[in-house]
Amino acid sequence: MPEVNAKANLAEIQDFYYKLWTRRDFREDVFSQSLPINKSGVNLYASLIEIGRLDLMASVYPCIKALLGKKFRDLVLAYYETLPPDHYNLNRSANRFAGYLEQYESTLVSRHPFIVELAHFEWIELEVMEAESANLIALGSAHASKRGRGGKPNAETNLESEAQDFVSTSPRLADVVVLHKYQYPVMTISKTLLDGEKLPRRVKKETTNMAIYRDNKSHQCRFLELGAMAYEALQMVKAQPGITYGELLKSVCQSSSDGPAETVEAFLELLEELKACNLIVN
């Protein structure tokens, strides 16, 4: 244990008091020695730091708090003692919680196998709300409309022109979109816990495709469960900037077990749904 004395440099003093205020085992060790320490003052300051951390983690991980009840406090304190904050933004101190659970809390994960994914799911909301739009995907805009050959356009040439415009247009997603495939039904688990209901004794695996995104109009974080076609299409849009609707449709048709007509109809319906919820914005 480092000692605070006249020869200690500033870094050593800072490290000593940081551990004193944030590490329970270190604090107990110091208190057991005859050092000129104001115990009540140290405990007061340590409790204020603890309250701040508990409030932050409860706001980011309300489902895990509901799941664990009184055990949540000790888990949060153990997390911060194991992985101290490494960023000036206090919110960012919560970003390694899922990894901490997976690496250090094997007993807890064994009891609640979905807890790591649930932690990831809850953290993503804050990640999406604080993300910089410029760092994320922004795709091409629609092409200008075209006219048919000759004089006045008729209904047939308009339809043909619109179809050509559509297949050559690149879709544009909301500014902030995270796609993730979960092995457990995280949306259902989250809703159950937030509604104050108990989970089944054993939560079964159920692959869940999710889009978590920031609505360009409301600026709120939204959660959307996706079918296989939607997830595949959105992954291609993110992975291949500039891909067109025509290229997307071709790829979807090639991977679909349904007939071309049924696949095209389902794809067009899907686009309308994604536009209606502001996930696709053109």
C-alpha positions in Angstrom: 0.0 0.0 0.0 1.4 3.4 -0.9 1.8 5.9 1.9 1.1 9.6 1.9 4.1 11.5 3.2 6.2 14.5 2.5 8.2 12.7 -0.1 5.2 11.4 -2.1 4.8 13.1 -5.5 1.4 14.3 -6.8 0.7 11.2 -8.9 1.2 9.0 -5.8 -1.1 11.2 -3.7 -3.8 11.2 -6.3 -3.6 7.4 -6.7 -3.8 6.9 -2.9 -6.9 9.0 -2.5 -8.5 7.6 -5.6 -8.2 4.1 -4.2 -9.2 5.3 -0.8 -12.5 6.8 -2.1 -13.3 4.0 -4.7 -11.9 0.7 -3.4 -13.6 -0.9 -0.4 -10.8 -3.3 0.3 -8.2 -0.6 0.1 -10.2 1.7 2.4 -10.6 -1.1 5.0 -6.9 -1.8 4.9 -6.0 1.9 5.4 -8.6 2.2 8.3 -7.0 -0.7 10.0 -3.7 1.2 10.3 -2.9 4.1 12.6 -2.8 6.7 9.9 -4.0 10.3 10.4 -7.1 9.9 8.2 -10.5 11.5 8.8 -12.6 8.3 8.5 -16.0 10.0 8.5 -14.9 12.4 5.8 -13.5 9.6 3.6 -16.6 7.6 4.0 -18.8 10.5 3.1 -16.9 11.3 0.0 -16.7 7.6 -1.0 -20.5 7.3 -0.5 -21.1 10.3 -2.8 -19.0 8.7 -5.5 -20.8 5.4 -5.0 -24.3 7.0 -5.3 -23.3 8.7 -8.5 -22.1 5.5 -10.0 -25.1 3.6 -8.9 -27.4 6.2 -10.3 -25.6 6.2 -13.6 -25.6 2.4 -14.0 -29.3 2.2 -12.9 -30.2 4.7 -15.6 -28.2 2.9 -18.3 -29.1 -0.7 -17.2 -32.6 -0.5 -15.6 -33.4 -4.1 -16.8 -30.4 -5.6 -15.1 -31.2 -3.7 -12.0 -34.8 -5.1 -12.1 -33.4 -8.5 -12.7 -30.9 -8.5 -9.8 -32.6 -6.3 -7.2 -30.4 -5.7 -4.2 -27.5 -7.6 -5.7 -27.2 -4.9 -8.4 -25.3 -2.6 -6.0 -22.5 -5.0 -5.2 -22.2 -5.9 -8.9 -21.8 -2.2 -9.9 -19.2 -1.5 -7.2 -17.3 -4.6 -8.2 -17.4 -3.5 -11.9 -15.9 -0.1 -11.1 -13.3 -1.6 -8.9 -12.2 -4.0 -11.6 -12.5 -1.7 -14.6 -12.1 1.9 -13.4 -13.4 4.7 -15.6 -11.0 5.6 -18.4 -12.8 8.5 -20.1 -13.6 12.0 -19.1 -17.3 11.5 -20.0 -18.8 9.8 -17.0 -21.4 8.0 -19.2 -18.6 6.2 -21.0 -17.6 4.5 -17.8 -20.6 2.2 -18.3 -19.6 1.0 -21.7 -17.5 -2.1 -20.6 -20.2 -3.6 -18.5 -21.2 -6.4 -20.9 -17.6 -7.4 -21.3 -17.1 -7.3 -17.6 -20.0 -9.7 -17.0 -18.7 -12.1 -19.6 -15.1 -12.1 -18.3 -15.5 -11.8 -14.5 -19.0 -12.9 -13.5 -19.2 -16.5 -14.7 -21.5 -17.5 -11.8 -24.0 -14.8 -12.7 -23.8 -15.6 -16.4 -24.4 -19.2 -15.6 -27.5 -18.3 -13.7 -28.8 -15.8 -16.3 -27.2 -16.8 -19.6 -28.8 -13.9 -21.4 -27.4 -11.2 -19.1 -24.4 -10.3 -21.3 -26.6 -9.7 -24.4 -29.1 -7.8 -22.2 -26.3 -5.5 -21.0 -25.2 -5.0 -24.6 -28.8 -4.2 -25.7 -29.2 -1.7 -22.9 -25.9 0.1 -23.5 -26.6 0.5 -27.2 -29.3 3.0 -26.5 -26.9 5.4 -25.0 -24.3 4.7 -27.7 -26.9 5.6 -30.4 -28.0 8.7 -28.6 -24.5 10.0 -28.2 -23.1 8.9 -31.5 -21.7 11.4 -34.0 -23.7 11.3 -37.2 -20.7 12.2 -39.3 -19.0 9.0 -38.3 -21.9 6.8 -39.6 -23.3 5.9 -43.0 -24.7 8.5 -45.4 -25.6 7.2 -48.7 -26.4 8.7 -52.1 -29.5 10.7 -52.9 -32.3 9.9 -55.4 -31.6 10.4 -59.1 -33.6 13.0 -61.0 -36.8 11.9 -62.6 -36.6 11.0 -66.3 -39.1 11.5 -69.2 -40.0 9.2 -71.9 -38.8 9.8 -75.4 -40.7 12.3 -77.6 -43.3 14.8 -76.6 -45.7 14.6 -73.6 -45.1 11.7 -71.1 -47.9 9.2 -70.9 -48.9 6.8 -68.1 -46.8 3.9 -69.5 -43.6 6.0 -69.9 -44.1 7.5 -66.4 -44.3 4.0 -64.9 -41.2 2.9 -66.8 -39.4 6.1 -65.8 -40.3 5.7 -62.1 -39.2 2.0 -62.2 -35.9 3.0 -63.7 -35.4 5.8 -61.1 -36.2 3.4 -58.3 -33.8 0.6 -59.2 -31.0 3.1 -59.8 -31.6 5.0 -56.5 -29.4 4.3 -53.4 -31.3 4.0 -50.1 -30.3 6.3 -47.3 -30.6 5.1 -43.7 -31.2 7.2 -40.6 -28.0 8.9 -39.5 -27.3 6.5 -36.6 -28.1 2.8 -37.1 -26.7 -0.2 -35.2 -27.6 -3.7 -36.4 -27.1 -6.7 -34.1 -28.1 -10.3 -34.0 -28.9 -11.6 -30.5 -29.2 -15.2 -29.5 -31.8 -14.4 -26.9 -35.2 -12.4 -27.2 -33.8 -9.3 -25.7 -36.8 -7.1 -26.6 -39.2 -9.5 -24.8 -36.8 -9.9 -21.8 -36.4 -6.1 -21.5 -40.2 -5.4 -21.7 -41.0 -8.1 -19.1 -38.5 -6.7 -16.6 -39.5 -3.1 -17.1 -43.1 -4.0 -16.6 -42.2 -5.5 -13.2 -43.0 -9.0 -14.2 -41.0 -12.1 -13.5 -39.1 -13.9 -16.2 -39.6 -17.7 -16.8 -37.3 -19.9 -14.8 -35.4 -20.7 -18.0 -35.2 -18.2 -20.8 -34.8 -20.1 -24.1 -32.6 -19.0 -26.9 -34.4 -17.3 -29.7 -32.3 -15.6 -32.5 -33.4 -11.9 -32.6 -32.3 -9.5 -35.3 -32.4 -5.9 -34.1 -32.0 -2.4 -35.5 -31.3 0.2 -32.9 -31.3 3.7 -34.5 -31.8 7.4 -33.9 -35.0 8.7 -35.5 -34.0 11.7 -37.7 -37.3 13.4 -37.0 -37.9 12.8 -33.3 -34.2 12.4 -32.4 -35.3 9.5 -30.1 -33.7 6.1 -30.0 -35.9 3.5 -31.5 -35.7 -0.3 -31.4 -37.0 -2.4 -34.3 -37.1 -6.2 -34.5 -36.3 -7.4 -38.0 -37.1 -10.4 -40.1 -34.4 -12.2 -42.1 -35.0 -10.3 -45.3 -34.9 -6.9 -43.6 -31.8 -7.7 -41.6 -30.0 -9.0 -44.7 -31.0 -5.9 -46.8 -29.9 -3.4 -44.1 -26.6 -5.2 -43.6 -25.9 -4.8 -47.3 -26.8 -1.1 -47.2 -24.4 -0.5 -44.3 -21.6 -2.7 -45.8 -21.8 -1.4 -49.4 -22.3 2.4 -49.5 -24.0 3.4 -52.7 -25.7 0.1 -53.4 -28.9 0.6 -55.3 -32.5 -0.6 -54.7 -32.1 -2.7 -57.9 -28.9 -4.4 -56.6 -30.6 -5.0 -53.2 -33.6 -6.6 -54.9 -31.5 -8.8 -57.0 -29.5 -10.1 -54.1 -32.6 -10.6 -52.0 -34.3 -12.6 -54.8 -31.2 -14.8 -55.2 -31.2 -15.7 -51.5 -35.0 -16.1 -51.1 -36.7 -19.5 -51.3 -39.9 -17.9 -52.5 -40.7 -17.1 -56.2 -39.5 -13.9 -57.8 -43.0 -12.3 -57.8 -43.6 -13.0 -54.1 -40.1 -11.8 -53.1 -40.4 -8.6 -55.0 -43.8 -7.9 -53.4 -42.5 -8.7 -50.0 -39.4 -6.5 -50.6 -41.5 -3.5 -51.6 -43.8 -3.9 -48.6 -40.7 -4.1 -46.4 -39.4 -0.8 -47.8 -42.6 1.0 -47.1 -42.5 -0.3 -43.5 -38.9 0.8 -43.0 -39.7 4.2 -44.4 -42.8 4.6 -42.2 -40.7 4.1 -39.1 -37.9 6.4 -40.4 -35.2 3.8 -40.6 -34.9 4.4 -44.3 -35.3 8.1 -45.0 -35.6 8.1 -48.9 
